[in-house]
Amino acid sequence: MRNTPLASQVAQRYYTPWQICVATLIGGPLAGGFFASRDHALFGAKHKATTTILVSASIVVAAVALGSRMQPNADASVIAVLIAVAYRWYAEIAFTPEISQRRAQGWNRQSWWQVIWISLAFLVGLLLIGIVALVISGNARSA
């Protein structure tokens, strides 16, 4: 692949473990998984990028199942915080050596604004899916 200015600009930005943690808090495991997947891909581990997305989807399913079985007065935000902490811990272990090496090569951290708006887009998408699921399940019960 030819090294164009655009390609080198894109390849010189990474997501930090804190950005992945905050993304997970805002947009859920899929958002955190997306950013972790991007880092894996940028650092040359495309198979880990795919695995990260699949694991993140599995975590969403497990969290929804666990949340649906919780007591009505239980605080579900504890689950969200634990998942975000787990993503940060994973990102710290998986990416800190690569980030240190890339920073020495002139790479920079990705913009927080980009992390926030993409995470919010994941949140809106999940809310829309939830609304559609409620509408469908409501129609199925009334039929």
Backbone as CSV, one residue per row, in Angstrom:
resi,resn,N_x,N_y,N_z,CA_x,CA_y,CA_z,C_x,C_y,C_z
1,MET,0.842,-1.175,0.000,0.000,0.000,0.000,0.882,1.232,0.000
2,ARG,0.542,2.171,-0.827,1.309,3.400,-0.926,1.030,4.295,0.272
3,ASN,2.054,4.905,0.806,1.920,5.755,1.968,1.501,7.162,1.536
4,THR,0.208,7.440,1.652,-0.303,8.764,1.316,-0.410,9.589,2.587
5,PRO,-0.482,10.910,2.467,-0.616,11.736,3.664,-1.843,11.368,4.498
6,LEU,-2.957,11.047,3.842,-4.158,10.686,4.573,-3.954,9.373,5.319
7,ALA,-3.368,8.388,4.659,-3.158,7.094,5.294,-2.217,7.218,6.488
8,SER,-1.170,8.012,6.382,-0.252,8.132,7.498,-0.886,8.917,8.642
9,GLN,-1.781,9.866,8.327,-2.470,10.600,9.372,-3.387,9.681,10.168
10,VAL,-4.120,8.840,9.489,-5.044,7.934,10.148,-4.277,6.940,11.013
11,ALA,-3.174,6.430,10.531,-2.429,5.402,11.251,-1.655,5.958,12.440
12,GLN,-1.611,7.276,12.625,-0.814,7.835,13.693,-1.630,8.243,14.913
13,ARG,-2.815,7.734,15.045,-3.652,8.040,16.210,-4.140,6.735,16.835
14,TYR,-4.091,6.671,18.140,-4.519,5.491,18.888,-5.493,5.927,19.975
15,TYR,-6.179,4.969,20.564,-7.088,5.224,21.675,-6.424,4.755,22.965
16,THR,-6.521,5.564,24.001,-5.898,5.230,25.280,-6.808,4.311,26.092
17,PRO,-6.261,3.635,27.096,-7.111,2.827,27.975,-8.216,3.648,28.644
18,TRP,-7.933,4.897,29.017,-8.970,5.738,29.621,-10.065,6.073,28.608
19,GLN,-9.695,6.309,27.372,-10.704,6.583,26.346,-11.590,5.359,26.136
20,ILE,-10.998,4.188,26.154,-11.764,2.949,25.999,-12.696,2.761,27.191
21,CYS,-12.235,3.080,28.381,-13.055,2.977,29.593,-14.251,3.925,29.520
22,VAL,-14.007,5.175,29.195,-15.087,6.165,29.117,-16.067,5.793,28.000
23,ALA,-15.554,5.328,26.879,-16.425,4.898,25.783,-17.341,3.761,26.229
24,THR,-16.807,2.854,27.031,-17.600,1.735,27.533,-18.681,2.229,28.484
25,LEU,-18.357,3.206,29.319,-19.363,3.772,30.219,-20.480,4.474,29.448
26,ILE,-20.131,5.185,28.391,-21.130,5.951,27.636,-21.918,5.055,26.683
27,GLY,-21.217,4.286,25.863,-21.864,3.538,24.793,-21.962,2.046,25.007
28,GLY,-21.531,1.579,26.160,-21.619,0.158,26.461,-20.441,-0.636,25.922
29,PRO,-20.477,-1.936,26.151,-19.375,-2.801,25.737,-19.081,-2.772,24.240
30,LEU,-20.093,-2.545,23.422,-19.825,-2.484,21.980,-18.975,-1.277,21.623
31,ALA,-19.210,-0.152,22.286,-18.395,1.041,22.030,-16.957,0.802,22.494
32,GLY,-16.802,0.300,23.704,-15.458,-0.001,24.192,-14.758,-1.024,23.313
33,GLY,-15.513,-2.022,22.880,-14.949,-3.041,21.996,-14.550,-2.478,20.648
34,PHE,-15.334,-1.526,20.154,-14.999,-0.887,18.882,-13.638,-0.194,18.982
35,PHE,-13.434,0.593,20.041,-12.171,1.327,20.180,-10.996,0.385,20.437
36,ALA,-11.209,-0.634,21.246,-10.142,-1.617,21.474,-9.827,-2.350,20.162
37,SER,-10.857,-2.662,19.406,-10.669,-3.316,18.116,-9.860,-2.439,17.159
38,ARG,-10.160,-1.141,17.163,-9.412,-0.203,16.308,-7.937,-0.193,16.693
39,ASP,-7.651,-0.175,17.992,-6.251,-0.204,18.424,-5.568,-1.494,17.971
40,HIS,-6.243,-2.624,18.152,-5.649,-3.894,17.694,-5.334,-3.818,16.201
41,ALA,-6.282,-3.316,15.420,-6.070,-3.225,13.974,-4.917,-2.270,13.649
42,LEU,-4.868,-1.127,14.312,-3.792,-0.155,14.067,-2.424,-0.725,14.429
43,PHE,-2.393,-1.553,15.463,-1.127,-2.114,15.922,-0.793,-3.432,15.224
44,GLY,-1.592,-3.801,14.212,-1.252,-4.949,13.368,-1.801,-6.294,13.800
45,ALA,-2.751,-6.318,14.733,-3.315,-7.588,15.197,-4.778,-7.686,14.761
46,LYS,-4.984,-7.879,13.475,-6.346,-7.881,12.925,-7.197,-9.024,13.481
47,HIS,-6.598,-10.181,13.755,-7.379,-11.290,14.323,-7.866,-10.942,15.727
48,LYS,-7.069,-10.209,16.502,-7.508,-9.768,17.822,-8.607,-8.717,17.712
49,ALA,-8.562,-7.925,16.658,-9.604,-6.913,16.442,-10.960,-7.584,16.258
50,THR,-10.994,-8.617,15.447,-12.242,-9.349,15.211,-12.712,-10.033,16.484
51,THR,-11.792,-10.666,17.185,-12.134,-11.348,18.431,-12.695,-10.367,19.455
52,THR,-12.119,-9.173,19.518,-12.584,-8.157,20.472,-14.030,-7.779,20.208
53,ILE,-14.400,-7.611,18.954,-15.786,-7.275,18.616,-16.723,-8.421,19.006
54,LEU,-16.337,-9.646,18.719,-17.182,-10.801,19.055,-17.342,-10.957,20.567
55,VAL,-16.263,-10.768,21.312,-16.336,-10.849,22.769,-17.218,-9.726,23.311
56,SER,-17.096,-8.542,22.756,-17.919,-7.410,23.199,-19.405,-7.679,22.971
57,ALA,-19.737,-8.255,21.837,-21.135,-8.604,21.567,-21.629,-9.639,22.580
58,SER,-20.774,-10.590,22.921,-21.129,-11.601,23.922,-21.335,-10.967,25.295
59,ILE,-20.519,-9.984,25.619,-20.655,-9.293,26.903,-21.977,-8.537,26.962
60,VAL,-22.388,-7.932,25.849,-23.684,-7.241,25.811,-24.807,-8.235,26.099
61,VAL,-24.774,-9.377,25.448,-25.811,-10.389,25.654,-25.813,-10.854,27.109
62,ALA,-24.628,-11.116,27.668,-24.541,-11.563,29.056,-25.022,-10.480,30.027
63,ALA,-24.680,-9.224,29.762,-25.106,-8.133,30.639,-26.623,-7.950,30.597
64,VAL,-27.214,-8.063,29.413,-28.668,-7.951,29.303,-29.335,-9.109,30.042
65,ALA,-28.820,-10.309,29.878,-29.382,-11.469,30.579,-29.251,-11.303,32.091
66,LEU,-28.107,-10.864,32.550,-27.889,-10.658,33.981,-28.791,-9.536,34.501
67,GLY,-28.881,-8.455,33.749,-29.723,-7.335,34.157,-31.194,-7.702,34.239
68,SER,-31.643,-8.566,33.354,-33.053,-8.965,33.368,-33.372,-9.877,34.541
69,ARG,-32.378,-10.479,35.132,-32.582,-11.382,36.260,-32.329,-10.716,37.621
70,MET,-31.927,-9.462,37.593,-31.643,-8.758,38.845,-32.938,-8.359,39.551
71,GLN,-32.840,-8.185,40.831,-33.970,-7.706,41.621,-34.346,-6.302,41.158
72,PRO,-35.620,-5.940,41.213,-36.037,-4.608,40.747,-35.346,-3.446,41.462
73,ASN,-34.995,-3.616,42.719,-34.359,-2.533,43.459,-32.830,-2.574,43.396
74,ALA,-32.259,-3.517,42.648,-30.801,-3.633,42.529,-30.263,-2.532,41.624
75,ASP,-29.045,-2.116,41.911,-28.411,-1.042,41.143,-27.654,-1.637,39.949
76,ALA,-28.229,-1.504,38.766,-27.631,-2.066,37.553,-26.393,-1.304,37.109
77,SER,-26.211,-0.084,37.613,-25.037,0.691,37.205,-23.741,0.044,37.696
78,VAL,-23.832,-0.784,38.724,-22.641,-1.485,39.212,-22.087,-2.382,38.108
79,ILE,-22.971,-3.036,37.386,-22.537,-3.903,36.286,-21.822,-3.076,35.223
80,ALA,-22.385,-1.920,34.873,-21.778,-1.056,33.846,-20.395,-0.589,34.275
81,VAL,-20.255,-0.208,35.529,-18.951,0.249,36.021,-17.945,-0.896,36.023
82,LEU,-18.355,-2.066,36.448,-17.445,-3.228,36.452,-16.992,-3.584,35.040
83,ILE,-17.905,-3.510,34.083,-17.543,-3.798,32.691,-16.556,-2.749,32.179
84,ALA,-16.809,-1.473,32.471,-15.901,-0.405,32.026,-14.517,-0.558,32.654
85,VAL,-14.467,-0.905,33.930,-13.179,-1.126,34.597,-12.453,-2.314,33.963
86,ALA,-13.200,-3.349,33.627,-12.585,-4.516,32.977,-12.011,-4.145,31.611
87,TYR,-12.730,-3.317,30.863,-12.221,-2.880,29.554,-10.954,-2.043,29.712
88,ARG,-10.944,-1.160,30.707,-9.748,-0.342,30.931,-8.574,-1.228,31.329
89,TRP,-8.821,-2.188,32.201,-7.769,-3.108,32.639,-7.222,-3.876,31.437
90,TYR,-8.120,-4.392,30.606,-7.687,-5.112,29.409,-6.858,-4.206,28.496
91,ALA,-7.354,-2.991,28.247,-6.658,-2.058,27.353,-5.290,-1.684,27.914
92,GLU,-5.217,-1.532,29.213,-3.931,-1.206,29.850,-2.907,-2.310,29.575
93,ILE,-3.319,-3.544,29.745,-2.416,-4.684,29.528,-2.109,-4.853,28.042
94,ALA,-3.133,-4.765,27.207,-2.966,-5.058,25.778,-2.251,-3.953,25.011
95,PHE,-2.465,-2.688,25.409,-2.006,-1.598,24.557,-0.886,-0.726,25.116
96,THR,-0.631,-0.754,26.415,0.384,0.149,26.967,1.754,-0.025,26.320
97,PRO,2.243,-1.254,26.139,3.550,-1.379,25.465,3.528,-0.838,24.029
98,GLU,2.459,-1.134,23.298,2.342,-0.649,21.916,2.242,0.875,21.878
99,ILE,1.456,1.439,22.797,1.300,2.897,22.829,2.637,3.568,23.132
100,SER,3.383,3.022,24.074,4.702,3.587,24.393,5.616,3.567,23.176
101,GLN,5.607,2.457,22.480,6.437,2.328,21.279,5.977,3.301,20.197
102,ARG,4.670,3.396,19.981,4.143,4.274,18.923,4.356,5.751,19.266
103,ARG,4.226,6.096,20.539,4.469,7.497,20.929,5.908,7.885,20.622
104,ALA,6.823,6.959,20.827,8.229,7.232,20.499,8.406,7.454,18.999
105,GLN,7.487,6.894,18.204,7.523,7.065,16.751,6.720,8.276,16.288
106,GLY,6.151,9.022,17.226,5.425,10.231,16.868,3.914,10.091,16.796
107,TRP,3.373,8.946,17.175,1.929,8.781,17.167,1.314,9.622,18.279
108,ASN,0.047,10.001,18.114,-0.672,10.800,19.092,-1.952,10.106,19.520
109,ARG,-2.455,10.536,20.670,-3.729,10.051,21.179,-4.852,10.619,20.306
110,GLN,-5.861,9.812,20.090,-7.036,10.251,19.332,-7.806,11.295,20.147
111,SER,-8.551,12.133,19.488,-9.321,13.195,20.120,-10.405,12.633,21.045
112,TRP,-10.547,13.269,22.219,-11.620,12.901,23.134,-12.978,13.182,22.503
113,TRP,-13.079,14.244,21.713,-14.350,14.558,21.058,-14.802,13.422,20.166
114,GLN,-13.862,12.819,19.441,-14.222,11.698,18.574,-14.716,10.519,19.406
115,VAL,-14.030,10.251,20.514,-14.440,9.155,21.391,-15.854,9.394,21.916
116,ILE,-16.132,10.619,22.343,-17.437,10.935,22.916,-18.553,10.806,21.877
117,TRP,-18.368,11.393,20.687,-19.478,11.344,19.725,-19.709,9.941,19.194
118,ILE,-18.655,9.160,19.007,-18.852,7.778,18.542,-19.533,6.962,19.641
119,SER,-19.141,7.178,20.891,-19.771,6.470,22.015,-21.250,6.833,22.134
120,LEU,-21.555,8.104,21.954,-22.961,8.526,21.983,-23.751,7.897,20.836
121,ALA,-23.116,7.758,19.688,-23.782,7.092,18.557,-24.088,5.633,18.904
122,PHE,-23.168,4.951,19.571,-23.424,3.575,20.022,-24.592,3.555,21.006
123,LEU,-24.614,4.517,21.930,-25.694,4.591,22.912,-27.045,4.784,22.226
124,VAL,-27.121,5.709,21.287,-28.366,5.953,20.560,-28.783,4.696,19.795
125,GLY,-27.828,4.042,19.171,-28.133,2.804,18.448,-28.687,1.730,19.367
126,LEU,-28.077,1.563,20.532,-28.569,0.559,21.488,-29.964,0.919,21.999
127,LEU,-30.197,2.211,22.247,-31.528,2.638,22.685,-32.574,2.363,21.612
128,LEU,-32.236,2.632,20.358,-33.179,2.358,19.261,-33.476,0.867,19.145
129,ILE,-32.447,0.055,19.287,-32.661,-1.402,19.240,-33.557,-1.836,20.395
130,GLY,-33.322,-1.263,21.572,-34.157,-1.587,22.733,-35.599,-1.186,22.529
131,ILE,-35.834,-0.007,21.958,-37.195,0.459,21.696,-37.886,-0.458,20.688
132,VAL,-37.180,-0.814,19.626,-37.748,-1.721,18.625,-38.075,-3.070,19.262
133,ALA,-37.189,-3.574,20.115,-37.440,-4.859,20.778,-38.667,-4.774,21.687
134,LEU,-38.821,-3.657,22.395,-40.008,-3.499,23.247,-41.285,-3.421,22.430
135,VAL,-41.244,-2.711,21.332,-42.416,-2.591,20.469,-42.785,-3.950,19.893
136,ILE,-41.792,-4.683,19.430,-42.051,-6.011,18.857,-42.589,-6.961,19.916
137,SER,-41.984,-6.941,21.115,-42.464,-7.852,22.161,-43.849,-7.439,22.640
138,GLY,-44.151,-6.149,22.638,-45.491,-5.688,22.999,-46.532,-6.120,21.986
139,ASN,-46.179,-6.052,20.709,-47.085,-6.506,19.647,-47.285,-8.013,19.708
140,ALA,-46.248,-8.746,20.053,-46.338,-10.202,20.111,-47.248,-10.620,21.266
141,ARG,-47.205,-9.895,22.382,-48.044,-10.242,23.540,-49.515,-9.931,23.292
142,SER,-49.759,-8.846,22.542,-51.147,-8.447,22.306,-51.812,-9.279,21.207
143,ALA,-51.013,-10.010,20.445,-51.579,-10.786,19.342,-52.120,-12.114,19.767
